[in-house]
């Protein structure tokens, strides 16, 4: 019996991130030394295409911390792979949203962990993360880049935040993910 390829593949393109989230399993300040090079990532896209993968979710860390991200997305798109990004949203402005669209990003899932800045920023480990995340969602909406708000932190009402950012009709979906206790690479439980 022959088994077909999965419909979707998730590729953590980097461990590097600009935040220090409490739930993260990674010491994500810097990229891991064993991450794929650009050439290796493009070969992976070739392999995924040959395998018949139809949907690729690129996440991390924060994928926008990787300089060649949009080159990889553009290449994957040229191979017929529908590509989406999982992001914390803090690095998305109007110019980046347009570049993402031009490269072939079909949608972005942006993490929102609370309806208030204090809770979200505490969870994400950076002051002003909430404001930057909302600006990222607004930039996606303004440029026509579809996005969804994904939330996992159990305090407050992040749906209200997502609706606020989506005023004008840019928000297509919301999802809730359940967080399991995790820890950093030193084995310390953080949630």
Z-matrix of the N, CA and C atoms (Angstrom, degrees):
N
C 1 1.443
C 2 1.525 1 109.14
N 3 1.298 2 115.85 1 126.19
C 4 1.447 3 120.92 2 -178.74
C 5 1.529 4 109.55 3 -90.61
N 6 1.315 5 116.06 4 133.00
C 7 1.458 6 121.70 5 179.62
C 8 1.521 7 108.60 6 -101.71
N 9 1.323 8 116.54 7 129.46
C 10 1.457 9 121.25 8 178.96
C 11 1.518 10 111.68 9 -78.73
N 12 1.305 11 116.57 10 169.55
C 13 1.463 12 120.61 11 -179.65
C 14 1.535 13 110.80 12 -72.12
N 15 1.309 14 116.93 13 158.89
C 16 1.463 15 118.65 14 173.72
C 17 1.525 16 109.30 15 -67.63
N 18 1.306 17 116.45 16 157.60
C 19 1.455 18 120.87 17 178.40
C 20 1.525 19 110.51 18 -74.16
N 21 1.337 20 116.26 19 -35.85
C 22 1.459 21 121.73 20 -172.48
C 23 1.523 22 110.77 21 -127.35
N 24 1.330 23 115.53 22 143.40
C 25 1.458 24 122.58 23 173.79
C 26 1.516 25 107.82 24 -128.91
N 27 1.323 26 116.32 25 137.33
C 28 1.455 27 122.38 26 174.08
C 29 1.523 28 108.35 27 -106.62
N 30 1.315 29 115.95 28 126.88
C 31 1.462 30 122.23 29 -177.26
C 32 1.524 31 108.68 30 -120.82
N 33 1.317 32 116.89 31 112.03
C 34 1.463 33 121.68 32 174.48
C 35 1.518 34 107.28 33 -82.45
N 36 1.317 35 114.97 34 96.69
C 37 1.454 36 121.61 35 -170.63
C 38 1.527 37 112.94 36 -73.22
N 39 1.328 38 117.09 37 -22.59
C 40 1.460 39 121.30 38 178.59
C 41 1.519 40 110.15 39 -156.43
N 42 1.321 41 115.23 40 155.91
C 43 1.462 42 119.83 41 170.95
C 44 1.526 43 110.48 42 -96.33
N 45 1.316 44 116.04 43 -11.72
C 46 1.467 45 120.70 44 -178.35
C 47 1.525 46 110.27 45 -65.41
N 48 1.330 47 115.47 46 141.54
C 49 1.460 48 120.40 47 179.40
C 50 1.522 49 109.20 48 -152.44
N 51 1.311 50 115.62 49 154.59
C 52 1.457 51 121.38 50 178.17
C 53 1.528 52 112.01 51 -93.30
N 54 1.336 53 118.08 52 -1.45
C 55 1.465 54 122.02 53 179.01
C 56 1.525 55 110.08 54 -118.55
N 57 1.327 56 115.96 55 173.01
C 58 1.468 57 122.28 56 177.25
C 59 1.524 58 108.14 57 -132.80
N 60 1.315 59 115.83 58 69.51
C 61 1.458 60 121.99 59 -174.89
C 62 1.523 61 111.60 60 -67.80
N 63 1.328 62 115.75 61 142.66
C 64 1.461 63 121.76 62 -178.06
C 65 1.523 64 112.50 63 -63.19
N 66 1.321 65 117.65 64 -31.25
C 67 1.463 66 120.39 65 -175.44
C 68 1.522 67 113.71 66 -86.64
N 69 1.317 68 117.69 67 -7.69
C 70 1.459 69 120.32 68 -170.14
C 71 1.520 70 112.12 69 -73.52
N 72 1.316 71 115.07 70 141.41
C 73 1.454 72 123.31 71 178.83
C 74 1.521 73 111.83 72 -84.17
N 75 1.314 74 117.55 73 -5.88
C 76 1.451 75 121.62 74 -168.59
C 77 1.525 76 111.98 75 -114.37
N 78 1.310 77 116.85 76 142.12
C 79 1.460 78 121.17 77 163.38
C 80 1.521 79 104.67 78 -80.36
N 81 1.286 80 116.31 79 86.00
C 82 1.460 81 119.89 80 -161.10
C 83 1.522 82 115.45 81 -96.33
N 84 1.299 83 118.67 82 26.90
C 85 1.456 84 120.08 83 178.53
C 86 1.524 85 111.28 84 -71.14
N 87 1.309 86 116.39 85 -39.38
C 88 1.461 87 121.00 86 -178.48
C 89 1.526 88 110.57 87 -120.83
N 90 1.308 89 115.26 88 160.26
C 91 1.469 90 120.87 89 176.28
C 92 1.529 91 109.40 90 -69.91
N 93 1.305 92 115.46 91 147.03
C 94 1.465 93 120.36 92 176.69
C 95 1.530 94 109.30 93 -70.75
N 96 1.324 95 117.73 94 145.30
C 97 1.469 96 120.03 95 -177.81
C 98 1.529 97 113.57 96 -67.01
N 99 1.331 98 117.49 97 -18.66
C 100 1.465 99 119.80 98 -177.43
C 101 1.529 100 113.01 99 -100.74
N 102 1.340 101 117.74 100 15.47
C 103 1.465 102 118.72 101 176.56
C 104 1.524 103 110.27 102 -65.70
N 105 1.319 104 115.16 103 150.98
C 106 1.460 105 119.15 104 178.97
C 107 1.526 106 110.39 105 -64.49
N 108 1.314 107 116.13 106 141.70
C 109 1.464 108 121.09 107 172.80
C 110 1.533 109 107.84 108 -71.66
N 111 1.309 110 116.83 109 171.62
C 112 1.464 111 120.14 110 176.35
C 113 1.522 112 110.32 111 -57.76
N 114 1.315 113 116.92 112 -47.33
C 115 1.473 114 121.25 113 -179.60
C 116 1.531 115 110.93 114 -59.39
N 117 1.324 116 116.72 115 -42.86
C 118 1.462 117 120.43 116 179.26
C 119 1.531 118 111.21 117 -67.08
N 120 1.330 119 116.89 118 -38.65
C 121 1.467 120 120.68 119 178.34
C 122 1.531 121 110.54 120 -64.27
N 123 1.325 122 117.01 121 -39.10
C 124 1.469 123 120.07 122 178.24
C 125 1.532 124 110.71 123 -67.34
N 126 1.328 125 117.16 124 -38.53
C 127 1.463 126 120.26 125 175.72
C 128 1.528 127 110.76 126 -63.95
N 129 1.333 128 115.89 127 -36.44
C 130 1.464 129 119.43 128 175.77
C 131 1.535 130 110.14 129 -61.92
N 132 1.332 131 117.23 130 -40.39
C 133 1.468 132 120.23 131 177.66
C 134 1.526 133 110.52 132 -62.65
N 135 1.338 134 116.73 133 -39.38
C 136 1.468 135 120.26 134 175.23
C 137 1.527 136 110.43 135 -58.91
N 138 1.324 137 115.67 136 -46.70
C 139 1.469 138 120.24 137 -179.31
C 140 1.525 139 111.33 138 -63.26
N 141 1.325 140 116.80 139 -43.97
C 142 1.473 141 120.07 140 179.53
C 143 1.525 142 110.84 141 -62.32
N 144 1.325 143 115.82 142 -40.09
C 145 1.460 144 120.32 143 179.34
C 146 1.529 145 110.85 144 -64.26
N 147 1.326 146 116.53 145 -46.05
C 148 1.469 147 120.57 146 179.03
C 149 1.525 148 111.21 147 -62.79
N 150 1.322 149 116.14 148 -31.90
C 151 1.452 150 121.57 149 -179.23
C 152 1.527 151 111.77 150 -75.56
N 153 1.341 152 116.47 151 -17.23
C 154 1.455 153 120.70 152 178.54
C 155 1.519 154 114.73 153 93.22
N 156 1.316 155 117.18 154 19.19
C 157 1.463 156 120.53 155 178.51
C 158 1.527 157 108.97 156 -65.47
N 159 1.326 158 115.85 157 132.64
C 160 1.466 159 120.19 158 -176.52
C 161 1.518 160 113.82 159 -105.56
N 162 1.345 161 117.39 160 -20.32
C 163 1.464 162 120.51 161 -178.36
C 164 1.526 163 109.22 162 -139.10
N 165 1.325 164 116.05 163 128.04
C 166 1.455 165 123.44 164 179.64
C 167 1.518 166 108.80 165 -120.65
N 168 1.318 167 116.42 166 125.52
C 169 1.458 168 122.73 167 173.68
C 170 1.520 169 106.60 168 -105.17
N 171 1.326 170 116.78 169 119.21
C 172 1.463 171 120.91 170 178.00
C 173 1.521 172 107.45 171 -103.75
N 174 1.335 173 114.63 172 123.64
C 175 1.457 174 119.85 173 178.65
C 176 1.520 175 108.64 174 -137.99
N 177 1.294 176 117.47 175 -161.20
C 178 1.449 177 120.06 176 -178.76
C 179 1.517 178 110.19 177 -160.48
N 180 1.277 179 114.21 178 -140.72
C 181 1.434 180 138.52 179 43.21
C 182 1.519 181 111.24 180 21.10
N 183 1.295 182 113.56 181 -155.53
C 184 1.466 183 121.61 182 174.44
C 185 1.517 184 107.44 183 -110.03
N 186 1.350 185 117.33 184 108.35
C 187 1.467 186 119.82 185 -175.51
C 188 1.523 187 114.31 186 -57.72
N 189 1.332 188 117.52 187 -28.80
C 190 1.464 189 119.42 188 -179.34
C 191 1.530 190 112.57 189 -71.96
N 192 1.327 191 117.99 190 -7.28
C 193 1.469 192 121.33 191 173.29
C 194 1.529 193 111.24 192 -77.31
N 195 1.312 194 116.65 193 -14.40
C 196 1.462 195 120.26 194 -178.80
C 197 1.530 196 108.84 195 -90.78
N 198 1.324 197 115.84 196 122.17
C 199 1.463 198 121.97 197 -173.76
C 200 1.530 199 113.86 198 -61.15
N 201 1.324 200 117.84 199 -32.66
C 202 1.465 201 121.08 200 -176.40
C 203 1.527 202 113.20 201 -95.64
N 204 1.325 203 118.17 202 10.13
C 205 1.466 204 121.16 203 -176.43
C 206 1.520 205 112.21 204 -50.93
N 207 1.315 206 117.38 205 -50.86
C 208 1.468 207 119.34 206 -174.60
C 209 1.524 208 112.15 207 -70.81
N 210 1.331 209 117.78 208 -25.29
C 211 1.465 210 120.40 209 172.79
C 212 1.532 211 110.04 210 -66.02
N 213 1.323 212 116.00 211 -41.80
C 214 1.463 213 120.59 212 178.94
C 215 1.529 214 110.00 213 -66.64
N 216 1.333 215 116.53 214 -42.73
C 217 1.471 216 120.62 215 178.38
C 218 1.530 217 110.62 216 -61.48
N 219 1.309 218 116.10 217 -46.79
C 220 1.475 219 120.11 218 -179.07
C 221 1.528 220 110.61 219 -60.35
N 222 1.320 221 116.37 220 -41.60
C 223 1.454 222 120.48 221 179.73
C 224 1.524 223 110.84 222 -66.42
N 225 1.330 224 116.59 223 -45.00
C 226 1.468 225 120.45 224 178.39
C 227 1.525 226 110.20 225 -59.82
N 228 1.321 227 116.31 226 -43.70
C 229 1.470 228 120.38 227 179.40
C 230 1.519 229 111.70 228 -62.52
N 231 1.331 230 116.59 229 -37.78
C 232 1.470 231 120.07 230 179.05
C 233 1.528 232 111.21 231 -66.53
N 234 1.326 233 116.74 232 -21.10
C 235 1.462 234 122.24 233 178.15
C 236 1.528 235 111.95 234 -91.52
N 237 1.339 236 116.59 235 5.54
C 238 1.461 237 120.39 236 177.84
C 239 1.518 238 114.54 237 85.29
N 240 1.325 239 116.95 238 14.11
C 241 1.460 240 120.57 239 179.42
C 242 1.530 241 108.67 240 -94.10
N 243 1.318 242 115.63 241 120.73
C 244 1.467 243 121.68 242 176.53
C 245 1.530 244 106.95 243 -72.30
N 246 1.342 245 116.94 244 122.88
C 247 1.459 246 121.22 245 -170.75
C 248 1.515 247 111.52 246 -118.75
N 249 1.339 248 115.34 247 132.23
C 250 1.459 249 122.33 248 175.67
C 251 1.531 250 108.41 249 -125.24
N 252 1.329 251 115.12 250 163.26
C 253 1.463 252 121.38 251 -176.85
C 254 1.522 253 109.30 252 -124.75
N 255 1.320 254 116.84 253 138.58
C 256 1.462 255 122.84 254 168.93
C 257 1.512 256 107.72 255 -103.62
N 258 1.329 257 117.48 256 122.59
C 259 1.463 258 121.58 257 -171.30
C 260 1.522 259 111.26 258 -141.73
N 261 1.321 260 115.39 259 158.32
C 262 1.461 261 118.86 260 171.49
C 263 1.535 262 110.88 261 -84.04
N 264 1.313 263 117.39 262 -7.63
C 265 1.461 264 122.67 263 174.28
C 266 1.510 265 116.06 264 81.91
N 267 1.319 266 118.40 265 -10.70
C 268 1.464 267 120.08 266 -172.70
C 269 1.525 268 114.04 267 -72.51
N 270 1.311 269 117.72 268 -19.24
C 271 1.468 270 121.02 269 -178.48
C 272 1.527 271 112.57 270 -101.83
N 273 1.325 272 116.76 271 8.27
C 274 1.467 273 120.64 272 -178.98
C 275 1.521 274 109.62 273 -97.54
N 276 1.309 275 115.33 274 118.24
C 277 1.461 276 121.69 275 169.88
C 278 1.524 277 106.67 276 -121.39
N 279 1.318 278 117.15 277 -175.80
C 280 1.462 279 119.87 278 -177.81
C 281 1.517 280 113.15 279 -57.39
N 282 1.328 281 116.80 280 -43.79
C 283 1.470 282 120.50 281 -178.91
C 284 1.527 283 110.92 282 -64.99
N 285 1.328 284 116.99 283 -42.34
C 286 1.464 285 119.58 284 179.91
C 287 1.526 286 110.58 285 -67.15
N 288 1.323 287 117.57 286 -41.32
C 289 1.473 288 120.38 287 178.72
C 290 1.527 289 110.31 288 -59.77
N 291 1.323 290 117.55 289 -41.65
C 292 1.477 291 120.94 290 177.94
C 293 1.528 292 110.90 291 -65.24
N 294 1.346 293 116.75 292 -42.55
C 295 1.474 294 120.29 293 178.31
C 296 1.522 295 110.87 294 -62.90
N 297 1.327 296 116.73 295 -38.37
C 298 1.464 297 120.67 296 178.63
C 299 1.531 298 110.15 297 -64.07
N 300 1.331 299 116.29 298 -45.42
C 301 1.470 300 120.16 299 177.16
C 302 1.524 301 110.88 300 -59.49
N 303 1.328 302 116.17 301 -47.05
C 304 1.468 303 121.08 302 -178.69
C 305 1.531 304 111.85 303 -61.92
N 306 1.328 305 117.46 304 -32.98
C 307 1.471 306 121.28 305 -179.68
C 308 1.523 307 111.70 306 -76.78
N 309 1.331 308 116.75 307 -18.77
C 310 1.455 309 119.51 308 178.87
C 311 1.520 310 115.25 309 113.13
N 312 1.335 311 117.86 310 8.39
C 313 1.465 312 119.75 311 175.60
C 314 1.526 313 107.40 312 -62.68
N 315 1.319 314 116.14 313 126.84
C 316 1.472 315 120.98 314 -177.64
C 317 1.516 316 113.41 315 -91.05
N 318 1.350 317 117.76 316 -25.24
C 319 1.458 318 122.04 317 179.09
C 320 1.521 319 108.93 318 -168.56
N 321 1.340 320 114.94 319 160.82
C 322 1.454 321 121.81 320 178.57
C 323 1.526 322 108.64 321 -128.77
N 324 1.325 323 116.77 322 132.71
C 325 1.467 324 122.11 323 171.34
C 326 1.521 325 106.53 324 -99.71
N 327 1.324 326 116.51 325 118.54
C 328 1.461 327 121.93 326 -175.43
C 329 1.522 328 109.29 327 -111.37
N 330 1.316 329 115.97 328 129.26
C 331 1.463 330 121.99 329 -177.96
C 332 1.524 331 111.56 330 -77.75
N 333 1.332 332 115.62 331 126.67
C 334 1.468 333 123.28 332 174.73
C 335 1.527 334 105.64 333 -131.75
N 336 1.316 335 116.81 334 118.90
C 337 1.454 336 119.85 335 -172.83
C 338 1.515 337 115.18 336 -105.21
N 339 1.302 338 118.48 337 -5.00
C 340 1.466 339 121.33 338 177.69
C 341 1.519 340 108.48 339 -166.02
N 342 1.322 341 115.20 340 162.17
C 343 1.468 342 120.48 341 179.12
C 344 1.517 343 111.41 342 -88.60
N 345 1.315 344 117.31 343 1.70
C 346 1.464 345 119.96 344 178.94
C 347 1.520 346 109.74 345 -130.85
N 348 1.314 347 114.94 346 148.89
C 349 1.459 348 121.30 347 -175.40
C 350 1.520 349 112.21 348 -62.91
N 351 1.306 350 118.46 349 -41.08
C 352 1.465 351 121.14 350 -175.98
C 353 1.530 352 111.13 351 -59.32
N 354 1.328 353 117.10 352 -48.37
C 355 1.462 354 120.78 353 -178.39
C 356 1.521 355 111.05 354 -68.74
N 357 1.332 356 116.52 355 -46.98
C 358 1.468 357 120.78 356 -179.45
C 359 1.531 358 110.05 357 -60.40
N 360 1.325 359 117.38 358 -49.34
C 361 1.465 360 121.20 359 -177.71
C 362 1.518 361 111.80 360 -62.35
N 363 1.328 362 116.57 361 -38.18
C 364 1.461 363 120.33 362 177.81
C 365 1.525 364 110.17 363 -63.77
N 366 1.311 365 116.94 364 -44.22
C 367 1.459 366 121.66 365 -179.49
C 368 1.527 367 111.38 366 -66.75
N 369 1.335 368 116.48 367 -37.92
C 370 1.464 369 121.87 368 -177.52
C 371 1.525 370 113.56 369 -86.20
N 372 1.340 371 117.25 370 -9.38
C 373 1.464 372 120.55 371 174.34
C 374 1.510 373 114.90 372 75.64
N 375 1.333 374 117.53 373 22.13
C 376 1.464 375 119.63 374 179.30
C 377 1.522 376 110.10 375 -152.81
N 378 1.294 377 115.09 376 128.19
C 379 1.453 378 120.91 377 173.78
C 380 1.529 379 108.34 378 -65.19
N 381 1.301 380 117.42 379 139.27
C 382 1.481 381 126.50 380 -179.98
C 383 1.528 382 113.37 381 79.33
N 384 1.326 383 118.79 382 2.62
C 385 1.468 384 120.31 383 177.59
C 386 1.528 385 110.67 384 -60.47
N 387 1.329 386 116.94 385 -40.30
C 388 1.463 387 121.46 386 -179.49
C 389 1.533 388 110.81 387 -59.57
N 390 1.308 389 115.73 388 -50.46
C 391 1.469 390 120.83 389 -179.60
C 392 1.527 391 110.84 390 -60.15
N 393 1.324 392 116.79 391 -43.35
C 394 1.466 393 120.48 392 179.84
C 395 1.531 394 111.72 393 -67.14
N 396 1.330 395 116.65 394 -36.13
C 397 1.465 396 120.69 395 178.04
C 398 1.517 397 110.39 396 -64.84
N 399 1.329 398 117.16 397 -45.15
C 400 1.472 399 121.30 398 178.31
C 401 1.522 400 110.22 399 -62.12
N 402 1.326 401 116.90 400 -42.12
C 403 1.476 402 119.62 401 176.98
C 404 1.518 403 110.95 402 -61.98
N 405 1.345 404 117.30 403 -37.27
C 406 1.461 405 120.89 404 176.98
C 407 1.516 406 111.59 405 -62.14
N 408 1.333 407 116.93 406 -43.36
C 409 1.470 408 120.55 407 178.18
C 410 1.523 409 110.26 408 -65.16
N 411 1.317 410 116.57 409 -41.14
C 412 1.467 411 120.15 410 178.95
C 413 1.527 412 111.21 411 -64.38
N 414 1.326 413 117.42 412 -37.47
C 415 1.471 414 121.01 413 177.22
C 416 1.526 415 110.73 414 -64.79
N 417 1.321 416 116.84 415 -41.19
C 418 1.465 417 119.94 416 176.88
C 419 1.523 418 110.11 417 -61.54
N 420 1.319 419 116.40 418 -47.51
C 421 1.469 420 120.40 419 -179.76
C 422 1.523 421 110.56 420 -59.54
N 423 1.331 422 116.91 421 -45.53
C 424 1.466 423 121.31 422 -176.51
C 425 1.525 424 112.84 423 -64.54
N 426 1.327 425 117.01 424 -30.85
C 427 1.466 426 120.15 425 -178.54
C 428 1.518 427 113.01 426 -95.72
N 429 1.334 428 116.64 427 -4.04
C 430 1.463 429 119.52 428 179.61
C 431 1.519 430 113.98 429 82.83
N 432 1.335 431 117.64 430 16.78
C 433 1.456 432 121.20 431 177.00
C 434 1.530 433 107.81 432 -85.81
N 435 1.325 434 118.83 433 112.66
C 436 1.465 435 120.72 434 -179.01
C 437 1.527 436 111.05 435 -58.68
N 438 1.324 437 115.52 436 141.14
C 439 1.457 438 120.32 437 177.98
C 440 1.513 439 109.74 438 -145.51
N 441 1.314 440 113.91 439 160.50
C 442 1.459 441 120.07 440 172.72
C 443 1.518 442 107.04 441 -130.23
N 444 1.302 443 116.37 442 149.82
C 445 1.464 444 121.44 443 173.55
C 446 1.514 445 107.04 444 -93.42
N 447 1.303 446 116.38 445 124.97
C 448 1.467 447 119.36 446 176.05
C 449 1.515 448 107.31 447 -113.33
N 450 1.295 449 115.97 448 137.94
C 451 1.461 450 119.99 449 -175.96
C 452 1.510 451 110.46 450 -140.04
N 453 1.332 452 114.29 451 142.26
C 454 1.444 453 119.21 452 -178.11
C 455 1.506 454 113.10 453 -134.31
N 456 1.305 455 117.10 454 -24.65
C 457 1.461 456 120.51 455 178.71
C 458 1.515 457 107.80 456 -67.50
N 459 1.287 458 119.30 457 137.77
C 460 1.456 459 122.61 458 -167.65
C 461 1.524 460 115.21 459 -92.13
N 462 1.317 461 120.07 460 5.79
C 463 1.455 462 121.33 461 -179.76
C 464 1.525 463 110.15 462 -98.69
N 465 1.337 464 116.15 463 147.80
C 466 1.447 465 121.12 464 174.04
C 467 1.519 466 112.79 465 71.54
N 468 1.321 467 115.59 466 -163.91
C 469 1.460 468 122.49 467 -177.31
C 470 1.521 469 109.71 468 -129.10
N 471 1.351 470 117.68 469 83.96
C 472 1.459 471 119.49 470 -179.05
C 473 1.520 472 112.92 471 -64.62
N 474 1.327 473 117.74 472 -19.14
C 475 1.463 474 120.37 473 177.86
C 476 1.525 475 109.64 474 -62.35
N 477 1.336 476 116.71 475 -38.34
C 478 1.465 477 120.15 476 178.28
C 479 1.521 478 110.68 477 -61.30
N 480 1.310 479 116.64 478 -40.46
C 481 1.459 480 121.18 479 177.77
C 482 1.520 481 110.99 480 -63.47
N 483 1.311 482 115.84 481 -46.39
C 484 1.460 483 120.28 482 -179.57
C 485 1.515 484 110.44 483 -61.38
N 486 1.318 485 116.55 484 -41.76
C 487 1.466 486 119.59 485 178.88
C 488 1.520 487 111.15 486 -63.86
N 489 1.333 488 116.16 487 -39.69
C 490 1.466 489 119.77 488 177.19
C 491 1.529 490 110.50 489 -59.12
N 492 1.327 491 116.04 490 -48.16
C 493 1.461 492 120.02 491 -178.48
C 494 1.516 493 111.47 492 -66.11
N 495 1.311 494 116.40 493 -27.02
C 496 1.460 495 120.76 494 -175.34
C 497 1.521 496 112.39 495 -91.31
N 498 1.328 497 117.51 496 2.35
C 499 1.459 498 117.29 497 -179.79
C 500 1.515 499 107.96 498 -54.67
N 501 1.285 500 116.66 499 128.24
C 502 1.448 501 121.05 500 -171.49
C 503 1.515 502 111.16 501 106.72
N 504 1.316 503 118.35 502 -5.51
C 505 1.456 504 120.66 503 167.66
C 506 1.503 505 117.77 504 94.51
N 507 1.339 506 121.75 505 19.90
C 508 1.458 507 120.46 506 -177.58
C 509 1.508 508 115.35 507 -86.26
N 510 1.308 509 117.82 508 -17.36
C 511 1.454 510 119.62 509 -174.43
C 512 1.507 511 110.74 510 -85.02
N 513 1.315 512 115.85 511 119.23
C 514 1.444 513 119.67 512 179.89
C 515 1.509 514 113.28 513 -90.34
N 516 1.335 515 117.69 514 -37.53
C 517 1.461 516 119.83 515 -174.52
C 518 1.516 517 110.01 516 -150.11
N 519 1.305 518 113.43 517 162.43
C 520 1.454 519 121.25 518 171.49
C 521 1.514 520 106.26 519 -132.31
N 522 1.303 521 116.98 520 149.29
C 523 1.455 522 119.50 521 174.65
C 524 1.514 523 108.96 522 -142.11
N 525 1.291 524 115.14 523 151.71
C 526 1.466 525 120.87 524 176.09
C 527 1.510 526 107.22 525 -114.50
N 528 1.317 527 115.83 526 128.86
C 529 1.450 528 119.55 527 174.67
C 530 1.522 529 107.86 528 -108.25
N 531 1.277 530 116.03 529 145.81
C 532 1.451 531 120.97 530 178.98
C 533 1.518 532 107.37 531 -94.70
N 534 1.313 533 115.59 532 124.83
C 535 1.454 534 119.89 533 -179.72
C 536 1.514 535 110.08 534 -90.91
N 537 1.301 536 114.87 535 132.15
C 538 1.455 537 120.46 536 172.61
C 539 1.514 538 107.47 537 -97.72
N 540 1.317 539 116.95 538 153.67
C 541 1.467 540 117.74 539 177.01
C 542 1.519 541 109.91 540 -54.01
N 543 1.296 542 115.51 541 135.69
C 544 1.452 543 121.06 542 179.27
C 545 1.502 544 108.57 543 -133.11
N 546 1.277 545 116.20 544 -170.29
C 547 1.450 546 119.21 545 178.83
C 548 1.501 547 109.78 546 -165.42
N 549 1.306 548 114.38 547 170.93
C 550 1.450 549 117.59 548 178.91
C 551 1.529 550 109.27 549 -83.64
N 552 1.290 551 116.74 550 -179.26
C 553 1.467 552 121.02 551 -176.03
C 554 1.524 553 112.38 552 -68.10
N 555 1.307 554 116.70 553 -12.64
C 556 1.461 555 120.21 554 177.10
C 557 1.518 556 110.72 555 -86.76
N 558 1.335 557 117.49 556 0.57
C 559 1.453 558 121.13 557 177.59
C 560 1.510 559 115.02 558 86.43
N 561 1.323 560 117.73 559 10.05
C 562 1.458 561 121.21 560 -179.63
C 563 1.520 562 109.78 561 -85.86
N 564 1.315 563 116.35 562 125.78
C 565 1.464 564 120.24 563 177.23
C 566 1.513 565 108.33 564 -69.81
N 567 1.334 566 116.40 565 133.24
C 568 1.453 567 120.47 566 -177.06
C 569 1.511 568 112.78 567 -116.12
N 570 1.295 569 120.40 568 -16.13
C 571 1.466 570 122.82 569 175.06
C 572 1.506 571 107.53 570 -135.90
